[in-house]
């Protein structure tokens, strides 16, 4: 931390001047104390240590006073900006299965996926805290989506259930939302409220039990 402060504030490294053409940029997480409400949002860091860092939203150290004057708070993304980021990230997944983005099924799936994820993010923030969800969730979503899609494709008992590619992808979306967002909510009433919001994307077939092999 001392070396970073020297480089960014004094523009020297171990006392040696640095070239004028070098520009240094850094990003830091806020030094925020976690509230009881935030702990119920799920996916929180647990430790038995009783030090100050165990009560923070992010595991960070205080910045040196010299660096504080160089800090600019860019706040969080606007809802419209976050939506564009989410869309670009999920498109990386779906274009693998629908190379033609103009395909009607592909457009329907993108719309449902984008809408359901944005609804989940807004809902969790409203009920917990602004830091409860972030774009990290989208990376996790993509990983699980691919896992469940490969799993269902290889399971013989689902071949008749998911007749077309669109149905298979929609079912995969259903399961992925369940794992990434629904299960992390511990309060039963809040879970039910989220399910009601998401149900419109699945026409009454949200989080139904998967068919079993006879």
C-alpha positions as a printed NumPy array, in Angstrom:
array([[  0.   ,   0.   ,   0.   ],
       [  2.888,   2.361,   0.769],
       [  4.492,   1.702,  -2.611],
       [  1.188,   2.3  ,  -4.453],
       [  0.801,   5.599,  -2.574],
       [  4.311,   6.675,  -3.537],
       [  3.768,   5.803,  -7.216],
       [  0.41 ,   7.541,  -7.542],
       [  1.048,  10.605,  -5.368],
       [  4.776,  11.301,  -5.656],
       [  5.26 ,   9.671,  -9.085],
       [  8.386,   7.92 ,  -7.828],
       [  9.206,   4.26 ,  -7.185],
       [ 11.614,   3.541,  -4.327],
       [ 12.656,   7.197,  -4.621],
       [ 13.384,   7.028,  -8.366],
       [ 11.363,   9.399, -10.636],
       [  8.947,   7.726, -13.072],
       [  8.529,   8.715, -16.753],
       [  6.08 ,  11.58 , -17.288],
       [  4.174,   9.633, -19.959],
       [  3.028,   6.997, -17.448],
       [ -0.54 ,   7.372, -16.179],
       [ -1.762,   5.342, -13.19 ],
       [ -5.364,   4.387, -12.574],
       [ -6.821,   2.233,  -9.809],
       [-10.193,   1.022,  -8.588],
       [-11.185,   0.335,  -5.002],
       [-14.245,  -1.046,  -3.261],
       [-15.977,   1.187,  -0.692],
       [-15.113,   0.825,   2.991],
       [-18.655,   0.052,   4.178],
       [-19.904,  -1.733,   7.289],
       [-22.392,  -4.543,   6.682],
       [-25.838,  -4.16 ,   8.224],
       [-28.087,  -6.925,   9.527],
       [-30.389,  -6.465,   6.54 ],
       [-27.506,  -6.987,   4.12 ],
       [-26.445, -10.236,   5.805],
       [-29.813, -11.763,   4.888],
       [-29.248, -11.123,   1.181],
       [-27.179, -14.297,   0.8  ],
       [-23.674, -15.009,  -0.54 ],
       [-21.967, -13.131,   2.304],
       [-18.455, -13.793,   3.543],
       [-18.378, -15.694,   6.844],
       [-15.492, -15.731,   9.282],
       [-15.081, -16.536,  12.964],
       [-12.644, -13.662,  13.388],
       [-13.966, -10.744,  15.395],
       [-11.812,  -8.084,  13.71 ],
       [-13.187,  -5.052,  11.89 ],
       [-12.724,  -6.565,   8.407],
       [-15.245,  -9.326,   9.163],
       [-18.05 ,  -6.747,   9.415],
       [-17.334,  -5.017,   6.095],
       [-19.343,  -5.395,   2.88 ],
       [-16.07 ,  -5.916,   1.004],
       [-12.851,  -7.297,   2.445],
       [-10.734,  -4.138,   2.118],
       [ -8.149,  -2.156,   4.065],
       [ -8.485,   1.583,   4.801],
       [ -6.724,   3.793,   2.259],
       [ -3.758,   5.916,   3.388],
       [ -4.781,   9.534,   4.008],
       [ -2.452,  10.72 ,   1.243],
       [ -4.477,   8.771,  -1.354],
       [ -7.906,   9.973,  -0.236],
       [ -7.597,  13.271,  -2.127],
       [ -7.221,  11.289,  -5.344],
       [-10.429,   9.313,  -4.883],
       [-13.465,  10.001,  -7.066],
       [-16.786,   8.344,  -6.302],
       [-18.367,   7.182,  -9.557],
       [-21.243,   5.587,  -7.643],
       [-23.085,   2.584,  -9.126],
       [-24.315,   2.006, -12.646],
       [-27.631,   3.456, -13.703],
       [-30.353,   0.89 , -14.331],
       [-30.231,   1.469, -18.099],
       [-26.422,   1.132, -18.14 ],
       [-26.482,  -2.079, -16.115],
       [-29.104,  -3.486, -18.48 ],
       [-26.801,  -2.911, -21.47 ],
       [-23.912,  -4.628, -19.688],
       [-26.113,  -7.607, -18.787],
       [-27.358,  -7.863, -22.365],
       [-23.846,  -7.908, -23.819],
       [-22.76 , -10.582, -21.322],
       [-25.672, -12.951, -21.921],
       [-25.354, -12.551, -25.697],
       [-21.968, -14.245, -25.409],
       [-23.851, -17.345, -24.273],
       [-26.855, -17.375, -26.566],
       [-25.076, -16.723, -29.832],
       [-23.347, -20.074, -29.31 ],
       [-26.731, -21.803, -29.504],
       [-28.435, -19.407, -31.912],
       [-25.74 , -18.034, -34.28 ],
       [-28.484, -16.055, -36.018],
       [-29.414, -13.326, -33.533],
       [-32.361, -12.31 , -35.682],
       [-33.917, -15.744, -35.184],
       [-37.367, -15.279, -33.604],
       [-36.724, -17.844, -30.85 ],
       [-33.352, -16.262, -30.091],
       [-34.941, -12.83 , -29.74 ],
       [-37.65 , -14.195, -27.423],
       [-35.089, -15.958, -25.266],
       [-32.824, -12.904, -25.002],
       [-35.811, -10.749, -24.043],
       [-36.963, -13.17 , -21.337],
       [-33.471, -13.684, -19.964],
       [-32.636,  -9.989, -19.863],
       [-35.983,  -9.089, -18.311],
       [-35.878, -11.8  , -15.656],
       [-32.287, -11.032, -14.587],
       [-32.942,  -7.274, -14.379],
       [-36.1  ,  -7.945, -12.355],
       [-34.083, -10.156,  -9.981],
       [-31.426,  -7.482,  -9.505],
       [-33.941,  -4.701,  -8.878],
       [-35.984,  -6.875,  -6.521],
       [-33.001,  -7.969,  -4.398],
       [-31.683,  -4.405,  -4.152],
       [-35.085,  -3.107,  -3.069],
       [-35.41 ,  -5.766,  -0.377],
       [-31.821,  -5.826,   0.84 ],
       [-29.094,  -3.429,  -0.249],
       [-27.53 ,  -1.85 ,  -3.34 ],
       [-24.46 ,  -4.043,  -2.867],
       [-26.44 ,  -7.292,  -2.682],
       [-26.081,  -7.965,  -6.419],
       [-23.621,  -6.86 ,  -9.081],
       [-22.361,  -7.809, -12.531],
       [-20.48 , -10.686, -10.866],
       [-23.847, -12.426, -10.736],
       [-24.014, -12.422, -14.533],
       [-20.726, -14.27 , -14.85 ],
       [-22.003, -16.812, -12.33 ],
       [-25.268, -17.014, -14.274],
       [-23.414, -17.8  , -17.527],
       [-21.364, -20.543, -15.864],
       [-24.412, -22.274, -14.389],
       [-26.447, -21.799, -17.573],
       [-23.838, -23.676, -19.606],
       [-23.546, -26.395, -16.956],
       [-27.297, -27.058, -16.776],
       [-27.715, -26.926, -20.551],
       [-25.011, -29.557, -21.061],
       [-26.488, -31.631, -18.242],
       [-30.025, -31.642, -19.668],
       [-28.801, -32.374, -23.174],
       [-27.029, -35.5  , -21.945],
       [-29.87 , -36.829, -19.773],
       [-32.033, -39.277, -21.691],
       [-35.097, -38.726, -19.484],
       [-35.336, -35.103, -20.634],
       [-35.147, -35.712, -24.385],
       [-38.916, -36.048, -24.769],
       [-39.638, -33.247, -22.337],
       [-37.477, -30.717, -24.156],
       [-38.487, -31.358, -27.738],
       [-37.087, -28.196, -29.309],
       [-33.969, -26.159, -28.65 ],
       [-36.008, -23.177, -27.451],
       [-37.766, -25.295, -24.805],
       [-34.424, -26.675, -23.656],
       [-32.924, -23.196, -23.294],
       [-36.011, -21.848, -21.549],
       [-35.895, -24.741, -19.08 ],
       [-32.212, -24.073, -18.497],
       [-32.991, -20.406, -17.817],
       [-35.625, -21.484, -15.303],
       [-33.197, -23.661, -13.317],
       [-30.365, -21.118, -13.472],
       [-32.531, -18.296, -12.098],
       [-33.658, -20.655,  -9.336],
       [-30.088, -21.357,  -8.254],
       [-28.553, -17.904,  -8.762],
       [-31.283, -15.727,  -7.266],
       [-34.237, -17.57 ,  -5.726],
       [-32.316, -19.903,  -3.401],
       [-30.147, -17.153,  -1.959],
       [-33.221, -15.517,  -0.372],
       [-33.873, -16.98 ,   3.076],
       [-37.197, -15.258,   3.783],
       [-40.116, -17.354,   2.486],
       [-42.411, -14.377,   1.874],
       [-39.752, -12.516,  -0.123],
       [-39.078, -15.675,  -2.134],
       [-42.745, -15.927,  -3.025],
       [-42.815, -12.279,  -4.091],
       [-39.846, -12.844,  -6.404],
       [-41.483, -15.958,  -7.85 ],
       [-44.605, -13.96 ,  -8.696],
       [-42.517, -11.419, -10.591],
       [-40.613, -14.079, -12.545],
       [-43.627, -16.255, -13.304],
       [-44.674, -14.   , -16.205],
       [-41.603, -15.11 , -18.136],
       [-42.496, -18.796, -17.855],
       [-46.289, -18.774, -18.253],
       [-47.044, -20.52 , -14.965],
       [-44.197, -23.048, -15.241],
       [-41.687, -21.36 , -12.946],
       [-39.518, -23.626, -10.775],
       [-41.654, -26.698, -11.475],
       [-40.311, -30.104, -10.522],
       [-38.269, -31.628, -13.32 ],
       [-39.708, -34.783, -14.954],
       [-38.177, -38.016, -13.69 ],
       [-37.171, -41.075, -15.662],
       [-39.839, -43.774, -15.614]])
